[in-house]
Amino acid sequence: MTETVPLRGRRRELSELDALVNRARAGHSGALVLSGEAGVGKTALLDHAATRATAHVRIERIAAFESEMELAYAGLQQLCGPLMGSAQHLPAPQREAIEASFGLREASAPSPFLVGLALLGLLTEAASDRALLCVIDDAQWLDEASARAVAFAARRLDVEGIVIILAMRTVDEVFAGLPQLSVHGLGHDDACELLRLAMPGGLDRRVRDQLIAEARGNPLALRELPRALSPAEIAGGFTLTSSMPLENRIEQSLMVQLQPLPQPAHLLLLLAASDPTGDPELLWRASAALELGHEAFDAAKDADALVVGARVGFRHPLVRSAVYRAASPEDRRRVHAALADVTSIDQDPDRRAWHRASATLRPDEEVAADLERSAVRARTRGGAAAAGAFLERAAELTPSPVDRGQRLIAAVEAKHDAGAPAAALHLLDTIRGLPLTSFQEALVARLRARAGYALRRDSSGPQLLLAAAQGLEDLDPVLARDTYIEALAAAIYGGRLSDAEQVAAVSNAILEATAAEESDSARDLILRGQALLAAKGQEAAIETLRRAQHTFLEQAPDALELHWMWFASRAAQDLWDAHALRALADRQVELARAEGVVTVLPIALSLLMLAQTVDGDLEAAEASCDEIDAIKDVTGHPLPQYGRLFLAAYRGKEHEAEHWSAQIRADAQARGEGYGLSAVNFAKAILYNGLGRFAQAVDCGSRELPYTHELNHAMRTLLELVEAATHTGQRPLAEQAFAKLESVTRPVGTNWALAVLAMADAQLHEGDTAQALYHKAIERFERERIPIMVGRCCLLYGEELNRQGRYAEARDQLRRAHAVLSGCGLNGFAQRAAQALRMSGETLRVRAKGSAAQLTNQELNVARLAREGLTNRDIGARLFVSSHTAEYHLRKVFTKLGIKRRTELRTALAELEQPASGDGGPSRVRYPARPTAVSSRERGSVSGEG
């Protein structure tokens, strides 16, 4: 009866839960996070949801435990245990990833997004014959790896017939993007009724009012606090208000009720509270080791504290925490020792090691070594955070100061790799005073510099990293080179927002350190080449950078070289080498996917997006951005949304571009990265040139003039500034920009560089000279297969012919410009071409958009990948959704576009964002993308898995 009162005051919450369960029955999916203080009624709401799920809904329910927060994938293993029979149906990479995460196979660290996708696949398989309800109580105690996997799967639910409901005290950042429902205390009337039912004998009115005020509508407090009152207090003597937090008050009240139990029953409750597995057999064996008989079990059950069934549990989660916190340290060590003795060293070595550590008071090398082995296994499963926790505890129990220092250094590295730089720095402080070798001292300096830069991103980062690299030079040259490149990257990204002398200082130090080398290693070449580029300019660096690019493409890179390939891709941009940019981007993405290196893949995809933009394939670039977003969701990777910004700019979407510009600018200023400011100015110059708002383009472009020595985005902005300045009659500014552009293109001498130079030069001339330069630029851009610049050259050439009154010749150029630009999706520039065509005397017919405009973002993402020949399973892997969801969205795409075959997608999608098209030439002109194999089975089906 007492349980019905809290639910009676929860109409809104019950309605939400009922709607979710009904969605699952109807074949749809959803997720919900219930949040609220301990005892507020979240578990009762979960019970209601489980009860509402009829025989047509499968229920999987778990509760997370605080003691397992340091065990990587512990929560996920608890959830997936009953589902692993379906693992054989998963794609091999997903199956291997989730088995590795559970320690079921020997493998390298699994990719977090493959684990998340495997979870989604297992849930989908479980829901194949009936709807599935997953309930996770006390989700605030999930280990980080499990929490990210669950959040990843929950964000990608669609039409699988799956509902995930999580209950936690406060919404963790990992789950912040999911639908939320905050559970508050009961209203006054319901609180009074619950208190009356809890104390049927009656309460003094003043005591009742005070209890209701202190409980703040918390149902558990209303039931439990009165039970701790003495008869005198119930009769009216309850006058003192405790200053403890409500959760502590409830726990204290629970312990008061359990106080009369005999000591063996208390020890049994502590034993159950210390074992998160809830395995009754384990509890029986451990209790036998502690010589606890049936009487202890009977007393604990009679007190309504312990529930022993298929799993061991407590009548409320707070009973567990209350029992554990109230126990003496000596009793805790006793029960952990008993649990360690009965936990299998073969089946559950890590939990056994953790129990042994919890049972140990003084340093013990055997226990510490056991924890160190658990850290290695955690690393293998991809649990850097768990490895850090194991190693930190191992260090605490290490008798030898020398070995303690070594384990602390390993713990710091694990915490840094887990994305916890603040914790890493705190742990580094504990190393002071320990005897360290010279190499260990150098490692400490490197870790301090890396963690400090990751945490603060301030101007001290490059110098500290440089000093760390120099300290490693004679001790570990490979690690020194890796640290040098981090120092150079930090200095370059800081750019204008950091000390102007830092890049030169770091670069010159690298050149001095590598002066006597003649290495053919890709890492060594790119390190020296980038240092030459930063310190002495392009001419000095060209040969070395080109050798580095060639080596990266020809040699099989090791793990470190994969992390460095982004520098090689950056060099391809600085050297105006379109071929190398494409090849390096493809290579890095291919390797990062194959190796599952999630720290590299978003950056690699960002470079691939740039190469796809150069190819004029903005749809493929959008798909790369979709994949980056999916990875960011599961890994929390901080890569800014540069791709979204540039795509919005090229497409002429002002509102969207302004949104991303503001976000990236604020982030760049907060992180002290001038690179981000340069990207914003470059993208907005493109945007406003496309929209024909040249004064604004001048404003954005001219901001980069003082920083063109930084190359990259600042260098590319010069071409935009020449165009904007000539259109606004600011010839001196245009000539200044051209002179700087010439200084960074002519020495390189590639077709791309010389085409850009000719395109800029043409705008500063008229008549035959301008015509010859435009033809030269167009020919070179065509040779390099850069259609977006072919279209823009034709547009400028046509506008110039219009100004000369040569309208017939102008129409030829403008028709081609419009066809190429609209075909590539550069809608702002295409509209400029359409307007110039009207000025030349040709009117374009407007073609109404069809139902393609009704596609959702997810449908567009699926359609783009299907157009490129990917199967539904491949699409699911790229977009991190189930293959069932991919097929569902593709069917909707076919219906909306009025097509029946995948081969029709390319033509249908070509019209999606295309502006008005005239009669002059085809509506879509494109240089073909790199070929993609398409199976015959897939060409004509929605569900093909060829």
N, C-alpha and C positions, 0 to 999 in steps of 0.2 A: 504493500500500500504506500509505504513512504517513497518508493521510487516513482510513483505516478505523479506526485505533486510537482517535482521539478519539470517534468515533461509537459504538464498542463500549462505551465507558464512559458512554453517555448514554441508558440504557434509558428513564428517566422522561421525558426531553425528547423522545425519538423517539416514545414512545407518545402524548404530547400532540399532537405534530405530525401523526402518522398519524390520530389521531382527528379532528382538524380537517379534514384533506383528505377523510376519509370523510364527514364532515358535509356538506361541499360537494357531494360526489357524490350524497348523498341529498336534495339540494335544500334543506338548511338552511344557516345562516350562522354565523359566529363570528369572533372576533378574538383575537389573542394578542400580547403584548409580551415579547420575549426581551431580558433585560438581563444585562450582565456586562462585565467589563473588556475592554479591547482585546486581541485575540488569544486569547480564551478559547474560541472555537469557535462563535460565533453564526453566522458566514457559512457554516460547514460544515453547520450545522443547517438554514439556509435552503436550501442546495444540496440537502440530503436531501428537504426538503419539496417542492421543485420537481421533483426526480426522481420522487418518489412520485406526483405528479400525472400521470396518464396522458393519453392522447389525448382523454379525455372531459372534461378540465379545461383551461381557458384560463389561461395564466400571463402576468401583467404584473409585471415586476420592475424596480425602480430602486434607485439608491443616491444618498443625499443628499450634498451637498458643503459643507464648511465655508465656502468662499468665496462660496456663494450664499445664506447666511443672511440677508443684507440685501436680497435681491431678493424682493419680495412675490409670492407664489404661484409662485415658480420651481420648487419641488418638485412642486407640484400640476400644473403645466404639463407637467413631465416624465412624470408618471404618466398624465395624461389625453390626452397627445398621440395615442396610437393609438386612443383611444376617442371622439374628437371627431366622428367620422363619424355617431355616434348622437345628437349634440346636437340635431338637428332634431326628435327625438321628445320632447324635454323641454318642459314648459310654458314659455311665452314669458318670464316673469320669471326663471326659473332659467337658461334658455339665455342671455338677455341678461346676467345676472349673471356667469356663468362666462366668457363671451366678453369682457366688460369687464375681468374680473380678469386675463385673459391679454393684454390690449391689442389684442384683435381687433376691437373696436368702440369708437366714441366714446360714452361714457356717463358719468353721475355715478358716484361711488364705489359699488360693489356691496355689497349687504347680505351680511355674512359667513354668515348662516344660509341665505340663498338659494344662495350658492356651495357650502356644505356639502351642501345638498339636491340641487343640480345634480350634485355628485360622486356622491352616492348614486344618483341617477337614471341617470347614465352607467354606473356599475358594474352596476346592475340590468339595463340594456339589454344590456350585454356578457355578462351571465349568462343571458340569455333562452333561448339554445339549448344551452348547456352551462355547467357550474360554472366559477367564476372564482376564481383564487388570485392575490391581490395581495401582493407581497413588497417590503418597503422596508428596505433595509440602511442602517446609519448614520443612523437616523432622528433622532438627537440633533442633526444638522446641518440638519434641515428648517427653512425660514423659518417664522416664527410663524404667518403667515396660512395656509400650507399645513398646518402641524401641526394647527391648530384645525379645519380642514376635514376632514382625515383622521380625527381623533379623533371629530368630530361624526358622520361616516358610520359609523365603526366601532361607535359606541354604539347605532346604530339598525339594525344588521343583524338580520335575523330569519329569514325563510324565502325569501330570494332566491337561495340557492346561492352565496354569496360568502364567502370567507375572506380576512381581512387579517392578515398577520403582519409585525410591525415588530421590528427589532433595534436596540438602542441601549445605550450604556454605562451610564447611569443613567436611571431612568424620570422623564421630565419631568412637571411638574405637569399639563400638558395631557392626558397619557395616563394619569394616575393612576387613573382609574376603570375602566380596561380590565383584562381578565384578564391576569395576569402570570406569567412563568416566569423565575426567576433562574438563570442558567447559571454554575456554579462550576467551579473547576479539576478536573482528572482526579484519580482516586484514585492512591495510590502505585504499585500494580502496573501500571496503564495508563500512568502517567507514565514508569515505568522502561522499558516496552516501546517507547513512542514515542521515548524518548531513544536506545534501542538501534538502532532503525531509522534515526534521523537520523544516527547516528555508527556505522556498521557496523564500523568498524575497531577499536572498543573504546575505552573511557575508563578512566583511573585511577579506582579506586573512590571515593577521596576527592573527586575532581573531579566524578564522577557524583552523589554524595550532595549536594555543595554546589549543583550545578546544579538538582537536583530541589527542594532546599529553597528556592532563590532563585526558581525559576519558579512555585512554589506551584500546580503542576498546570496552568499555562497552556500549552496545546498549541503556540502560536506561539513562545513563549519557549523551550520545550523543543526546538523544531526550529531556531530561529535563533540563540540564544545560543552554542551550541557551535561554530557556523560562524565565529564571530569569534575563537576561541581559536587561539593559536599552537601549533605542535607541542610546544614545551616545556611549555606550560600543559596540553595534553591529556595529556602524560605524567606530570603530577603537580605542576607548578609553579603551578597556578591556586589562588592562596591569598587574593587580595584581593577583598573584597566591595564592590561599588559601592554608594554611598548614594543613587543616583538612583532615582526611581520606576521600576517595572517597565516601563511603557509607553516611557519614555525609553531604558531599557536595550535594549529590543527595537529601537527605531528606530536607536539607535547601532549595534547589531549588524548591522542591515540595511545601513546606510551603509558599514560596514567591508567588507561583501561586495561592495558596488557600487564601492568606491574604485578598484579596478584599471581600471575602464572609462575609455576615452579621454574627453577634455573634451567633444567634440561629443555623445557619448552622454549625458553628464551634463546637458548643456544641453537635449537632446531630452526626457529624463525630466522635467526641470523644466518644460518647455513643456507636456507632457501633464498634469503635476500642477497647473498653473495654469489649465487649461481644464476647467471642470466639465461642459461639454456632452458630452464624449466623442465629438465628431464627427471621424471620421478625415480627412475632406476639409479641415476647418479646420486640423487638425494638419499635414497635408501643406503647405498654403499658408503657414502660419506658419513651418514648418521651412525652407521654401524662402526665405522672407524673411530668415531667420537663416543661410542658406547651409549648412544641415545636409543631408548627403547620405544615400544608402541605407546607407552604412557605419554611421552612427549608429543607424539603426533596427535593423540586423542585430545590432549589439553589445548594444543594450538588450534585444532579444528573446532572444539567446543567454544573457544573464545571468539569464533567467527573471524579469525585472523588469517588462517591458511586454508587454501583450497587445493586439494590433491586429486587430480583426475588424469586426463591424457597428458596434461601439463601441470606443473606446480605453479600456483599463482597466489596472489593476495586479494582480499576483497576490495582493495583500492590501492593504486600505485603508491600513494603516500605512506601506506603501511610499510612497504618495502624500504623506502628511504628513511622513514622514522626509525625503524628497527636498526638499520645499518648505522645511522648517525649516532644513535644512543648507545651503541655497543662500545665497550672498552677496546683500546688498541690491542690488548693481549687476546681478547676473545676473537677479534677480527683475524688476527694472525693464526689462531687455532683453526678456525673454519676454512680459511684459505689453504692452510697446509693440508687439511683433510681433503678438500676438493682437488688439490694438486695430486695427491696420492691416488685418487680414484679416476682421474681424467687420463684418457689414453694418450700416451706419448706418440703413438703412430697416427691416430685419427684426429687428434686435436692438440698438436704440440704447442701452438701459440697460446691457447687459453691456459694450458697447463703451466707454461712458462710465466704467464701473467699472475696466476694464482701463487706460484712459488715466490715470485717477487713480492707479492702482497703479504706473504707469510714470513718474509725475511726482514729482520731488523738491522743486523750488522752487515758490513761488506762481506760478500761471498762470491768468489770468482766463478764457481760452478754455476750459480744462478745467473750471474751477469753474462757469462758466455752463452747460456741458454737463451737469454733475452736477445743477445746479439744475433744468434741464429734466426730467431723469430723476425728480427729486423730485416735480415736478408730475404726471408720468405715474403715479408710484407712488401719489400721493394719489387720483388718478382711479380707480385700480384698488382702492382701499380699503386700501392698505398704508401706514398712518401710520408704522409702525416703519421701513419701508424708506425712506420720505421723510425721516425724521429722520436716518438713516444717510447718505443722499446729501447732505443739507444740511450735516451736521456735517463731512463730508470736503470739501465745497465751500468751507466757511468756512476750513478749514485751508489751502486752496490759493488763497485770495482775497488779491490784493496790497493792495487798498485797505482800510484799517482801517474806514472807514465802511461799505463793502459787507460786510466780514466781520462786523461787528456785526449788520447786517440779516439776514444768512443764519444767524447763530447764534441770533437770536431766533426765526426761522422753524423752525430745528431743534428748539429747546426746545419750541415749541408742538406740533410733530409728535410729539415723544417723550411729552409730556403726554397728547395725544390717544390715543396708543398704549397708555396705561395704565402708563407708566414714570415716575412722578413723581420717584423717586430719581435716575434718569439725567438728568431734566430739571433738577433742582436742581444736580447736579454740573456740567452744561454751562453753567448760568447763571453759575457762578463764573468761567468763562473769559471772560465778557464784561467783567468789571471792568477798567477802564483804557482801554477802547476809546471813541472819540469817538461819543457818541450824541446824537440830537436829543431834545428834550423829550418828544415822543411816544414815541420808543423807550424812554426811561427809564421812562415810565408803563407801557408794555407789559411791560417787565422786572419792574416792581413787581407788576403783575397776575399774570404767570406765576409769580413766586416765591410769591405768596400762594396761588394756586390749587394749585400743585404741593405746597406745604407743607401745605395743608389736606388734600389728597388722601392725602398720606403719613402725617400724624400725627393728623388729626382732633381737634386739641387746641383749647383755648379761645382761642388766639391767632388762629385762622383768621378769625373774623368781623371782628376789628379790622383785620387785614392786608388783607382783601378790601375793607373799607370805605375804608381809606386809598387803595387802588389805584383804587377807583371815583371817589373825590374827585379824584385826580390826573388822571383821564381826562375829567373833567366839561367842561372848556373845550377839550379836544383832539378828543374823539370821543364826543359825547353818547350815541350808540346803544350803543357798547361800555361806556360808563360805566353805563348803565341795566342792561345785562346783568350787570355786575359787582356793582352794588347788589343785584340780586335774589339773586345767589349769596351775598353777605354776609348778607342777611336769612335766606335758607334755612339757612345754617350756624348762625346764632344761634338760630333757631327749633328746629332739630333738636337742637341742644345742650341747650336747655331747662334742666332742673333740674341737669344735670351740668356746666353751664358757669357762667360769671359771670352772676349774676342781672340785672345791669345791662346786659348786652350787647345784648339784644333792644331795650331802650328806646333805648340809644345809637345803634344802627344805624337803628332806625325813625325816630327824631327827625332824624338826619342826612339820611335820604331825604326826609322831609317838608320840611326846610329847602331841600334841593336842588331840589325840585319845586314849591315854594310858588307861584312866579309862572307856572306852566304851566296851560294849558287844553287839554290834548291829548286827542284822541279815540282815540289809539292803544291797542290792547288791552294792549300791554306797559306803557305808561305808567300806564294806569288800574289794572292789577292791582298794579303796584309801589306806587303811592300808596295804593291800597285796603288792601293787606296791611300797609303801614307804619302806616296809621291804625288798623287792627285791633289791631296789636301794641302801639301806643303809647297809644291813646285808647279802645279798646274797640269793641264792636259798633255801638252807636248812631252813633258818628262815622263808621264805615266802611261802613255798609250801602248807602247810595246809590252810592258809588263802586264798591264790589265788584259790585253788581248791574249797573251800567253796563259794568264790565269783562267780566262773564260774557256779557252780551248781545253785546258787541263780538266776543268770541272766537267766538261761534256764528254771527254774521252776516258777519264779514269773512273773506276768505281769508288765513290766517296765513302769514307768511314763516317761514323756518327757525328764527329765534330765538323767534318766538311759539309755535311748536310745543313748544319746550323749556319754555316758561313756562306751558303750559296746566295743568300739574299744580297750580300755585298757584291757578288759577281753580277747579279741581275741589275743592281744599282749602277754598276760600272757600264753595263750595256746601255743604259739610258744616258749616262753621262757622255758616252762615246757615240751616241746616235747610231747604235747597231741593232736594227730591228730583228735581224735573223738571230743574233745571239740572245736577245731578250726573249723571243718566242721559245727558242730551244731550252734556255736555262729555266724559264718558268715552267714549261712542260716537264722538264727533268726533275725539278725540285718537288713539284706536286706529286709526280709519279712515285718518287722515292719516299716522300713523307707519308703518303697513303700506305705504301707497302710496309713501311717500318712502323706505322701507327704513331708517329712523332707529333703529338697534338700541339706542342709548343711551336713547331715550325709550320705546320700545315696552314694556319690562317694567314701567315705572312706569305707563304708560297702561293696561296690562292689569290692574295691581293696582287701579287706580281703577275699571275696568270690573267687576272681581270684586266690589268693594264695592257698585256699583250693582246687580249681579245678585243679591247677597245681599239688598239692600233690596227687590228685586222678588220675593224668596222663591224664586229659582231657583238653589238651591245646586248642582245638577248643572252648570249653565252656569258657575257660579263655579269649580267644580272643573276644568272644561275650560280656563278662563283660567289657572288655576294650573299646569295641565299645560304650557300654551304658555310660561308664564314659565320653568318649569324647563328646557324645551327650549332657550330662548334663553340662559339662564344657562350651559348646558352648552357652547355654542359661543362665547359672547362673554366668559364669566367675569364677567358683570355681578354686582356685589356686593349687589343688592337682597335684604334679609332676607325670610324666608318668612312675612310677615304674613298672607297669604291662607290658607296652610295652617293657621296658628294659629287664625284666626277660624272657619274651616270646622270644624275639630275641636271648637272650643268650642260652636258652634251645634248640631253633631250630637251633642254629649254624649259625645265620645270622650276620656275623661280621660287615658288613657295617651299618646295621640298629642298631645293638647294640652300635657301636661306636657313632653313631648319638645321640641316647638317652643318652648315658653316658656323652657326652660332655655337653648336655643341662642340665641334672640333676646335674652334678658336678658344673657347673657355677651357677645354681640356688641355690644350697645348700650353696655355698660359699657366695653368695650375701645375702642370708637369715640368714646366721650363723647357719645352721643346719647340724651338723655332721652326723646325721642319713642318709642324702642323699649321703654323701661320702662313708659311709659304704655299702649302697645299691649298689653303682657303683662298688666298689671293689669286692663284693660278686658276682655280676652278671658277671663281666668280668673274674673272676676266673672260673666260670662255663663255660663261652664261650670258653676260651682257653683250658681248660681240654677237652671239647668236641671236639675241633679241633685238639687235640694232640699237642698243642704248650705249653708245660709244663713250659718252662722257663718264658713265659709271665704270665702264671697262678701263678707261684711262686711270681713274682713281685707284682701282684695284691693282692694275698692272704696274703703275709707277711706284707703288710701295715696295716692289721687289728690286728696283734699280740699284739700291745700295748693297744688295746681297747676292748679286749674280755670281760672285766668286764661289758661292756655295754650290753652284751648278744645280742639277736636278730640276725641281719645280721652278726655282727662281730663274734659271736659264731659259726654261720653256716659256715662261711668262713674257719674255722679250718679244716673241713673235706676236703674241696677243696685243702687246703694247704698241707695236708698229702699226698694226691694223687699226686699233682704236684711235691712235694719235693722228694718223693720216685722214681718217674719217671726220675728225673734229678740227682739222686744219692746224694742228700743232706740229708742224714739220720739224722744228728743232728737237722736240722731244722724240719724234719718230727717228730722226737721224742719230740721236744719242743711243736709243735702244738698239738701232741697227748696228752701230759700231760695236756695242758690247756683244751682240749676237754673233757678229762676224768673228770676234775674237775667240768664241767658244765653239764655232762650227767649222771654220776653214781649216784649222790645224788637224781636225779629225779626218775630214776628207771622205766620209762615207756618203752614199747616195742620199740617205736620210738627212744628214747634216747639210749637204750642198743643196738639196731640194728646199729645205727650210730657208736657207740663206737666199736662194733665188726668189722664193715666194715673197720674202720681206723686201728684197731689193726692188722687185717689180713694182711694189706699191709706192716707191719713191721716184719712179720714172713714169714717163708717158709715151704714147705712140709706139713706134716699132721696137724701141728698147724694152719697154714694159712687156710688149707682146712676146718678144724673144725670151725674156726671163720667165714669163708665165708658162710658156711651152716647155722650157727647160725644167721648171719645177714640177709640172704635171708629169713629164716623161720620167723623171727620177722617182717621184712618188709611186707611179705605176710599176716601175721596176722593183721597188721595195714592197709592193703590195700593201700600200697604206691608203685605202679608199677614202677615209674621212678627209684626208688632206687633199686628195684629188678633187673631191667635191668642193672643198673650201677654196682651192685655187681657181676652179672653174667659176665659182660664185664671184670672187674678186675680179677675175678677168672679165666676166660678163658685165659687172657693174662699171668697170672702167670703160668698156666699149659703149655702154649706155651713155656715159658722160660725154663721150666723143660723138654721140649721135649715130653710131654705127649699129643700128638696132637689129638688122638681120643677122649680123655676126654675133651680136650679144645674145640673141635668142638661142643660137646653137650651144653656146657655152652655158647659158642659164638653164636650158632644158636638161643638159647633162648634170649640172650641179644639183638641180632639184631631184632628179632621179636617183643619183648616188646618195645624196644627203638624206633624203626621205627613206631610201632603202636601208641605210645604216641606222636610221632612227634619230638622226640629229635634227630634231623637228624645228628648233629655233632657226638654225641656218637654212633649213628647207623653206621655211616661211619667208625668210629674207630673199631666197631665190625666187619664190612665187611672186613676191612683191616687185622684184626687179623685172621679172617677165612681164608683169602687167605694165610697167613703165615702158617696156620695149614694144608694147602693142599687142601682146598675146594674153588672152584671158584663160585662166585655168578653170576647168570644170570641177566642182566640188563633189567628191564621192562620199555619200553618207556612210557612216560607220555601221557595221552590222552588229550582230549579237556578241561578237568577240569582246566588245567593250564591257560586257557584263561579267567577264571572267573575274573571279576572286584572285588575290595574290597567290594563294596556294595552288589554285588551278593553273595559273600562269606558270608557276615554277615547275609543276609536273609536266605541263605541255611542252615547255622548252626542252626539258631533258628527254622526253619521249621523242621530240622532233630530232634530237641528235642520235637516236637509235638505242637508248638505254631501255632495258627491260624494267618491268614494274619492281622487281626485286632490287635492281640497281638504282632505280629512282628512289626507292625507300631508303637505301643505304646512303645515298647522297644527301637527301633532305631529312634523314633521320625520322622517317615515318614508317609505318608498316606497309608491306607490299599491298595489303588489302586496301589501305587508305589511298595509296597511289592509284590503284585500279579504279576505285570509286571516283576519285577526282578526274581521272582521264575519261571515264564514261560521261561525266557531266560536261567536260570540255567538248567531247564529240557531239553531244546533244546541242550545246549552245552554239557551236560553230557550224552545225549542220553537215558534218563529215562522218565518214565511216571507217577510214583507214589512217594509220599513222603517217603514211607517206603524204597525206593531204595537209599535215600540220604545218609544214614549212610555208606553204602558200597562204594558209588561213592566218597564221600568226604574223605574216608579213604585213597584213592590213591593220593589225591591232592598234598601233599608235601612229599610223602613217597619216600625214596631213593630206590636204587636197592634192590631187594629182591631175596634171594636164594631159594633153594629147601628145606632147612631145616626148616620145620614147617610152620605154618600159617603166613600170611603177617601181621596180626594185632592181637595182644594179649592185652587184656585190662581187668581191673577189672571194672565191670559194674558201670555206673554212677547211682546216685540216680534216681529211676524210675520217669518217667513223663507220666501222663495220656494222651492218644491220642484217639481222638474220631474216631469212625468207618467212619464217613463222611469224616474226614480229611485225613485218611490214603491213600486214592486213588485219591486226587484231588489237583490242584494247588490253587483253589480259595476257598477251604473249610473254613467255619467260625464256625466250631463246637464248 
